[in-house]
């Protein structure tokens, strides 16, 4: 039975200060992801050319060092998704601080390739869990008026982690850079320990008094607790109107809730899965992680007018700016506009980069630009093209998919459904980061980037035809919209 609000009570305006605080601290997990993602670019030359690890690493082995992180993220997605409904987003995030720390320990003191690979896999476990659960946590603690803004904190923190790692890579060797990255999950675990569980999780666990306390902490003591508790309950008790019984003639389970596996058959969940799996596929097929993981060598091959390491930092910094811009406009312009604009500009940027490589290397069957291939008149092209590509990725296809991940699934299926979407993202990242250097060597950089541009164009078509607008809608309203 729903709680009846007092007849004369006027809902007070929600206070957002502590929601911002909780979202920022939760997003430090994304900063940790950024250090994991960004680590490979600044250490590539040190490990391959200078053997800073103390042992030889071949280029083919380094491809596995880069890509096993993504494989770890894909493998852990489903187990982490199944843990979320039991432990809640907060406790799941704290749990995965441990493998992340252990992974960095293996990387820091690696004395052979196997230990390095094990460390990257373990950090991948942490990255995969954080990628999936941080958006869930933020989506469940944020008021609908600011959910888009605080949801963008996730990608912003990833970008900050990447650019910080790039910058530290200029002044630190491989060992000390790894140490600096390893400190991040420790700080995150300590700070996040003091953040509350989400009200949604607490209500589902029957801890209503704790849920009320969490809402008051997040929204302020004058928040309309009654309305929010009722909304969570109504979502928990929701039954699709078009289904009155299961295949065996049973209506609902003994607790008045549909089992999660049956909700996967409902139109709202099916549509949400199609949307998220498609967006995650195109986000990775655009080639962004291949570009970020190998950014130093890409600029080296392009013979850009600035040093490759500096160009990489410029790209990372612009990505931070793009995500900041997204956070300012996502709750005004909406999700669809940002995705459509992002995909279109990314297509132009990466296509320009592909044509640049083709033109400058038309005499080289592998399309590798020679040292004198780029003059001062053309050496700026790869930087501008990648700046356009990365900036608009950071505006749309970077933050928006993770924002949608936290708001598009019903609470009953959010853990396993988010796991499937996250698994798709990391599996694609694994494949691309592993095969990118091999394919680039086989067919050349130009054709590789042109292929990425085709996927960017297909992403625009997918968003235009399939992805709805969720701006300004409550989680219940989103589910009603998806159900048709």
C-alpha positions as CSV (number, residue, x, y, z in Angstrom):
1,X,0.0,0.0,0.0
2,X,1.4,3.4,-1.0
3,X,2.1,6.0,1.6
4,X,-0.5,8.9,1.4
5,X,1.1,12.4,1.4
6,X,-0.1,14.8,4.0
7,X,-3.1,16.8,2.5
8,X,-1.7,20.2,3.1
9,X,2.0,19.4,2.4
10,X,3.6,21.4,-0.4
11,X,6.6,19.6,-1.9
12,X,9.8,21.6,-1.2
13,X,12.2,22.2,-4.0
14,X,14.9,19.5,-4.0
15,X,18.4,20.5,-2.9
16,X,21.0,19.3,-5.3
17,X,24.3,20.1,-3.4
18,X,24.8,16.6,-1.9
19,X,23.6,14.9,-5.0
20,X,26.4,16.6,-6.9
21,X,28.8,15.6,-4.1
22,X,27.8,12.0,-4.2
23,X,27.9,11.9,-8.0
24,X,31.4,13.4,-8.1
25,X,32.7,11.0,-5.6
26,X,31.1,8.0,-7.3
27,X,32.5,9.3,-10.6
28,X,36.0,9.0,-9.1
29,X,35.6,5.4,-10.1
30,X,35.4,6.7,-13.7
31,X,38.6,8.6,-13.1
32,X,40.2,5.3,-12.2
33,X,38.9,3.9,-15.5
34,X,40.5,6.8,-17.3
35,X,43.9,6.0,-15.8
36,X,43.4,2.3,-16.9
37,X,42.4,3.4,-20.4
38,X,45.1,6.1,-20.7
39,X,48.0,4.1,-19.3
40,X,48.9,2.2,-22.5
41,X,49.5,5.3,-24.7
42,X,52.3,7.0,-22.7
43,X,54.0,3.7,-21.8
44,X,54.0,2.2,-25.3
45,X,57.3,3.6,-26.5
46,X,58.9,3.1,-23.0
47,X,58.0,-0.6,-22.9
48,X,58.7,-1.5,-26.6
49,X,61.7,0.7,-27.4
50,X,63.4,1.2,-24.1
51,X,62.4,-1.9,-22.1
52,X,61.6,0.2,-19.0
53,X,59.8,-2.8,-17.5
54,X,63.1,-4.6,-17.3
55,X,62.2,-7.3,-19.8
56,X,61.5,-7.4,-23.5
57,X,58.0,-6.9,-24.8
58,X,57.2,-7.5,-28.4
59,X,54.7,-5.5,-30.3
60,X,52.3,-8.4,-30.6
61,X,52.5,-9.0,-26.8
62,X,51.9,-5.3,-26.2
63,X,48.7,-5.6,-28.2
64,X,47.5,-8.2,-25.7
65,X,48.6,-5.9,-22.8
66,X,46.4,-3.2,-24.2
67,X,43.4,-5.4,-25.1
68,X,43.2,-7.8,-22.1
69,X,41.9,-4.9,-20.0
70,X,38.9,-4.7,-22.3
71,X,38.5,-8.5,-22.2
72,X,38.5,-8.4,-18.4
73,X,35.8,-5.8,-18.5
74,X,33.7,-7.9,-20.8
75,X,34.1,-11.1,-18.7
76,X,33.2,-9.4,-15.4
77,X,30.2,-7.5,-16.7
78,X,27.6,-10.3,-16.2
79,X,28.8,-11.3,-12.7
80,X,28.9,-7.7,-11.6
81,X,25.4,-7.2,-13.0
82,X,24.1,-10.1,-11.1
83,X,25.7,-8.8,-7.9
84,X,24.1,-5.3,-8.1
85,X,20.5,-6.3,-7.1
86,X,21.8,-8.1,-4.0
87,X,24.6,-5.8,-2.8
88,X,23.4,-2.5,-4.4
89,X,25.4,-0.2,-6.6
90,X,27.4,1.4,-3.7
91,X,28.6,-1.9,-2.2
92,X,29.3,-3.4,-5.6
93,X,31.6,-0.5,-6.5
94,X,33.4,-0.8,-3.2
95,X,33.9,-4.5,-3.8
96,X,35.6,-4.0,-7.1
97,X,38.1,-1.6,-5.7
98,X,40.0,-4.7,-4.5
99,X,40.7,-6.3,-7.9
100,X,41.6,-2.9,-9.3
101,X,44.2,-2.4,-6.6
102,X,45.6,-5.9,-7.1
103,X,45.8,-5.4,-10.8
104,X,48.0,-2.2,-10.4
105,X,50.2,-4.1,-7.9
106,X,50.8,-6.7,-10.5
107,X,51.6,-4.1,-13.1
108,X,53.9,-2.1,-10.8
109,X,56.0,-5.0,-9.8
110,X,55.7,-7.1,-13.0
111,X,58.9,-9.0,-13.9
112,X,57.6,-10.8,-16.9
113,X,54.9,-10.4,-19.6
114,X,52.5,-12.9,-17.9
115,X,52.4,-10.8,-14.7
116,X,51.8,-7.7,-16.8
117,X,48.9,-9.4,-18.6
118,X,47.4,-10.5,-15.3
119,X,47.6,-7.0,-13.9
120,X,45.8,-5.6,-17.0
121,X,43.1,-8.2,-16.8
122,X,42.5,-7.4,-13.1
123,X,42.3,-3.7,-13.7
124,X,39.9,-4.6,-16.5
125,X,37.7,-6.3,-14.0
126,X,37.5,-3.0,-12.0
127,X,37.0,-0.9,-15.2
128,X,34.2,-3.1,-16.4
129,X,32.4,-3.1,-13.1
130,X,32.9,0.7,-12.6
131,X,31.7,1.4,-16.2
132,X,28.5,-0.4,-15.5
133,X,27.7,0.4,-11.9
134,X,28.7,4.0,-11.6
135,X,26.0,5.2,-14.0
136,X,23.5,3.0,-12.2
137,X,24.4,4.6,-8.9
138,X,24.3,8.2,-10.3
139,X,21.1,7.5,-12.1
140,X,19.4,6.3,-8.9
141,X,20.5,9.1,-6.6
142,X,19.9,12.0,-9.0
143,X,16.7,14.1,-9.3
144,X,15.3,14.0,-12.8
145,X,16.0,17.8,-13.2
146,X,19.8,17.2,-12.9
147,X,20.1,13.6,-13.9
148,X,21.6,14.5,-17.3
149,X,24.1,16.9,-15.8
150,X,25.4,14.6,-13.1
151,X,25.2,11.6,-15.4
152,X,27.8,13.3,-17.6
153,X,30.2,13.4,-14.7
154,X,31.0,9.8,-15.5
155,X,32.5,10.4,-18.9
156,X,34.1,13.7,-17.7
157,X,36.0,11.8,-15.0
158,X,37.1,9.2,-17.5
159,X,38.5,11.9,-19.7
160,X,40.2,13.6,-16.8
161,X,41.8,10.3,-15.8
162,X,43.0,9.8,-19.4
163,X,44.5,13.3,-19.8
164,X,46.1,13.2,-16.3
165,X,47.7,9.9,-17.2
166,X,49.0,11.3,-20.5
167,X,50.4,14.4,-18.7
168,X,52.1,12.3,-16.0
169,X,53.5,10.1,-18.7
170,X,55.6,13.1,-19.9
171,X,57.5,13.3,-16.6
172,X,57.3,9.8,-15.1
173,X,58.7,6.5,-16.2
174,X,56.6,3.4,-16.5
175,X,57.0,2.3,-12.9
176,X,56.1,5.6,-11.3
177,X,53.3,6.3,-13.7
178,X,51.8,2.9,-12.7
179,X,52.2,3.8,-9.0
180,X,50.4,7.0,-9.5
181,X,47.6,5.2,-11.3
182,X,47.4,2.6,-8.5
183,X,46.8,5.2,-5.8
184,X,43.6,6.3,-7.5
185,X,41.4,3.3,-6.6
186,X,42.6,3.5,-3.0
187,X,41.5,7.2,-2.6
188,X,38.2,6.3,-4.4
189,X,37.4,3.5,-2.0
190,X,38.1,5.6,1.1
191,X,35.9,8.5,-0.1
192,X,33.1,6.5,-1.5
193,X,32.8,4.4,1.7
194,X,31.0,7.4,3.3
195,X,28.4,7.8,0.5
196,X,24.8,6.4,1.0
197,X,23.2,3.5,-0.7
198,X,20.6,4.5,-3.3
199,X,17.0,4.9,-2.2
200,X,15.8,2.5,-4.9
201,X,18.0,-0.3,-3.6
202,X,17.1,0.4,0.0
203,X,13.3,0.3,-0.7
204,X,13.7,-3.0,-2.7
205,X,15.6,-4.4,0.3
206,X,12.7,-3.4,2.7
207,X,14.9,-0.9,4.4
208,X,12.4,2.0,4.1
209,X,13.7,3.9,7.1
210,X,17.2,3.9,5.6
211,X,15.7,4.9,2.3
212,X,14.0,7.9,3.9
213,X,17.3,8.9,5.5
214,X,19.1,8.6,2.2
215,X,16.6,10.7,0.4
216,X,16.8,13.4,3.1
217,X,20.6,13.4,2.9
218,X,20.6,13.6,-0.9
219,X,17.6,16.0,-1.4
220,X,17.6,18.0,1.9
221,X,15.4,17.6,5.0
222,X,12.4,19.3,3.3
223,X,12.4,16.9,0.3
224,X,9.1,15.3,-0.7
225,X,10.1,11.9,0.7
226,X,6.6,10.5,0.4
227,X,6.3,11.0,-3.3
228,X,9.7,9.5,-4.1
229,X,9.1,6.4,-1.9
230,X,5.7,5.9,-3.6
231,X,7.3,6.2,-7.0
232,X,9.9,3.6,-6.2
233,X,7.3,1.3,-4.8
234,X,5.1,1.7,-7.9
235,X,8.0,0.8,-10.1
236,X,8.8,-2.2,-7.9
237,X,5.2,-3.4,-8.1
238,X,4.7,-2.6,-11.8
239,X,2.9,-5.3,-13.8
240,X,2.6,-5.1,-17.6
241,X,-1.1,-4.6,-18.5
242,X,-0.8,-6.8,-21.6
243,X,0.2,-9.9,-19.6
244,X,-2.0,-11.5,-17.1
245,X,-0.3,-14.8,-16.6
246,X,2.9,-16.7,-17.5
247,X,3.1,-19.8,-19.6
248,X,2.0,-22.0,-16.7
249,X,-1.0,-19.8,-15.8
250,X,0.7,-18.1,-12.9
251,X,0.3,-14.4,-12.6
252,X,3.1,-13.1,-10.4
253,X,5.3,-14.4,-7.8
254,X,4.5,-14.6,-4.1
255,X,5.9,-11.1,-3.4
256,X,3.8,-9.3,-6.0
257,X,6.7,-8.7,-8.3
258,X,7.5,-10.0,-11.7
259,X,10.6,-12.2,-11.8
260,X,13.5,-10.4,-13.5
261,X,13.8,-13.0,-16.3
262,X,10.1,-12.5,-17.2
263,X,10.6,-8.7,-17.4
264,X,13.2,-9.4,-20.1
265,X,10.2,-10.4,-22.3
266,X,8.3,-7.2,-21.8
267,X,8.3,-4.6,-24.6
268,X,9.9,-1.8,-22.5
269,X,12.9,-4.0,-21.6
270,X,13.2,-5.4,-25.1
271,X,13.3,-2.0,-26.6
272,X,15.7,-0.7,-24.0
273,X,18.1,-3.6,-24.7
274,X,17.9,-2.9,-28.5
275,X,18.7,0.8,-27.8
276,X,21.6,0.2,-25.4
277,X,23.2,-2.7,-27.3
278,X,23.1,-0.7,-30.5
279,X,24.5,2.5,-28.9
280,X,27.3,0.5,-27.2
281,X,28.2,-1.3,-30.4
282,X,28.4,2.0,-32.4
283,X,30.3,3.8,-29.7
284,X,33.1,1.3,-30.0
285,X,32.8,0.7,-33.7
286,X,33.5,4.4,-34.2
287,X,37.1,3.5,-33.2
288,X,37.4,5.8,-30.3
289,X,39.2,3.4,-27.9
290,X,41.6,2.2,-30.7
291,X,42.5,5.9,-31.3
292,X,42.9,6.6,-27.5
293,X,44.9,3.5,-26.8
294,X,47.3,4.0,-29.7
295,X,47.2,7.8,-29.9
296,X,50.9,8.4,-29.5
297,X,51.9,6.0,-32.3
298,X,49.1,7.4,-34.6
299,X,50.5,10.9,-34.3
300,X,54.0,9.5,-34.7
301,X,53.0,7.8,-38.0
302,X,51.2,10.9,-39.1
303,X,54.3,13.1,-38.5
304,X,52.1,15.9,-37.1
305,X,53.6,19.3,-36.6
306,X,53.8,18.8,-32.8
307,X,55.4,16.1,-30.8
308,X,53.2,12.9,-30.5
309,X,53.2,13.0,-26.7
310,X,52.1,16.6,-26.7
311,X,49.5,16.1,-29.3
312,X,48.1,13.2,-27.3
313,X,47.7,15.5,-24.2
314,X,46.0,18.1,-26.4
315,X,43.5,15.5,-27.6
316,X,42.8,14.4,-24.0
317,X,42.3,18.0,-22.8
318,X,39.9,18.8,-25.7
319,X,38.0,15.6,-24.7
320,X,37.6,17.1,-21.2
321,X,36.3,20.3,-22.7
322,X,33.8,18.4,-24.9
323,X,32.4,16.5,-22.0
324,X,32.1,19.7,-19.9
325,X,30.1,21.2,-22.7
326,X,27.9,18.2,-22.8
327,X,27.2,18.4,-19.1
328,X,26.0,22.0,-19.6
329,X,23.6,21.3,-22.4
330,X,22.4,17.7,-22.1
331,X,19.4,18.7,-19.9
332,X,18.5,21.5,-22.3
333,X,19.1,20.0,-25.8
334,X,18.4,16.4,-24.9
335,X,20.1,13.1,-25.5
336,X,19.1,12.6,-29.2
337,X,20.4,16.0,-30.4
338,X,23.8,15.4,-28.8
339,X,24.1,11.8,-30.2
340,X,23.1,12.9,-33.7
341,X,25.5,15.9,-33.7
342,X,28.2,13.8,-32.2
343,X,28.0,11.0,-34.7
344,X,27.9,13.3,-37.7
345,X,30.9,15.4,-36.6
346,X,32.9,12.2,-35.7
347,X,32.2,10.8,-39.2
348,X,33.6,14.0,-40.8
349,X,36.7,14.0,-38.5
350,X,37.7,10.4,-38.8
351,X,37.0,10.4,-42.6
352,X,39.3,13.5,-42.9
353,X,42.0,11.6,-41.0
354,X,41.6,8.5,-43.3
355,X,41.9,10.6,-46.4
356,X,45.0,12.4,-45.0
357,X,46.8,9.1,-44.5
358,X,45.7,7.9,-48.0
359,X,47.0,11.0,-49.7
360,X,50.3,11.1,-47.9
361,X,51.1,7.5,-48.3
362,X,49.8,6.6,-51.7
363,X,53.2,5.2,-52.7
364,X,53.4,3.0,-49.6
365,X,51.3,-0.2,-49.7
366,X,51.0,-0.1,-45.9
367,X,50.0,3.5,-45.8
368,X,52.6,4.4,-43.2
369,X,53.6,8.1,-43.6
370,X,57.3,8.6,-43.9
371,X,59.3,11.1,-41.8
372,X,59.3,13.7,-44.6
373,X,55.8,12.8,-45.9
374,X,54.0,15.6,-44.0
375,X,55.1,19.2,-44.6
376,X,54.4,22.1,-42.3
377,X,51.4,22.9,-44.6
378,X,49.7,19.6,-44.0
379,X,50.9,18.5,-40.6
380,X,48.1,20.3,-38.8
381,X,45.4,18.2,-40.5
382,X,45.6,15.1,-38.3
383,X,45.5,17.2,-35.2
384,X,42.4,19.2,-36.3
385,X,40.7,16.1,-37.6
386,X,41.3,14.2,-34.3
387,X,40.3,17.3,-32.3
388,X,37.0,17.4,-34.1
389,X,36.5,13.7,-33.7
390,X,37.4,13.5,-30.0
391,X,35.6,16.7,-29.0
392,X,32.3,15.7,-30.5
393,X,32.7,12.2,-29.2
394,X,33.0,13.7,-25.8
395,X,29.9,15.8,-26.3
396,X,27.6,13.0,-27.4
397,X,28.7,9.4,-27.9
398,X,31.1,9.5,-24.9
399,X,28.8,10.6,-22.0
400,X,25.3,9.9,-23.3
401,X,25.4,6.1,-23.6
402,X,26.4,5.8,-19.9
403,X,23.8,8.4,-19.0
404,X,21.1,6.3,-20.8
405,X,22.5,3.1,-19.1
406,X,21.6,4.6,-15.7
407,X,18.0,5.6,-16.7
408,X,16.6,3.4,-19.4
409,X,16.2,0.1,-17.7
410,X,13.6,-0.9,-15.1
411,X,15.1,-1.3,-11.7
412,X,14.2,-5.0,-11.6
413,X,16.4,-5.8,-14.6
414,X,18.9,-2.9,-14.4
415,X,21.8,-5.1,-13.1
416,X,21.7,-7.9,-15.7
417,X,20.5,-5.7,-18.5
418,X,23.2,-3.1,-17.9
419,X,25.7,-6.0,-17.8
420,X,24.7,-7.1,-21.3
421,X,25.2,-3.5,-22.6
422,X,28.5,-3.2,-20.8
423,X,29.7,-6.6,-22.0
424,X,29.0,-5.5,-25.6
425,X,31.0,-2.3,-25.1
426,X,34.0,-4.0,-23.6
427,X,33.9,-7.0,-26.0
428,X,34.0,-4.6,-28.9
429,X,36.8,-2.6,-27.3
430,X,38.8,-5.8,-26.8
431,X,38.4,-6.9,-30.4
432,X,39.2,-3.4,-31.8
433,X,42.2,-2.7,-29.5
434,X,43.7,-6.2,-30.3
435,X,43.2,-6.1,-34.1
436,X,43.7,-2.4,-34.7
437,X,47.5,-2.5,-34.9
438,X,47.4,-5.7,-37.0
439,X,44.8,-4.4,-39.5
440,X,46.5,-1.0,-39.6
441,X,49.7,-2.8,-40.6
442,X,47.9,-5.0,-43.2
443,X,45.7,-2.5,-45.0
444,X,47.0,0.9,-43.7
445,X,45.8,3.7,-41.5
446,X,43.8,5.4,-44.2
447,X,41.4,2.5,-45.0
448,X,41.1,1.8,-41.3
449,X,39.9,5.2,-40.4
450,X,37.6,5.3,-43.4
451,X,36.0,2.1,-42.1
452,X,35.5,3.9,-38.7
453,X,33.8,6.8,-40.5
454,X,31.3,4.4,-42.1
455,X,30.3,3.1,-38.7
456,X,29.9,6.7,-37.4
457,X,27.5,7.3,-40.3
458,X,25.5,4.1,-39.5
459,X,25.4,5.3,-35.8
460,X,23.6,8.5,-36.8
461,X,21.0,6.5,-38.8
462,X,20.5,4.2,-35.8
463,X,20.0,7.1,-33.3
464,X,17.6,8.8,-35.7
465,X,15.4,5.7,-36.2
466,X,15.6,4.0,-32.8
467,X,16.7,6.1,-29.8
468,X,14.0,8.1,-28.0
469,X,14.4,11.3,-26.0
470,X,14.5,10.8,-22.2
471,X,15.3,14.4,-21.2
472,X,13.2,15.6,-18.2
473,X,11.4,12.3,-17.7
474,X,11.3,10.4,-14.4
475,X,12.4,6.7,-14.4
476,X,8.8,5.7,-14.4
477,X,7.9,7.9,-17.3
478,X,10.7,6.5,-19.3
479,X,9.5,2.9,-18.7
480,X,5.9,4.0,-19.8
481,X,7.3,5.6,-22.9
482,X,9.3,2.5,-23.8
483,X,6.3,0.2,-23.3
484,X,4.5,2.2,-25.9
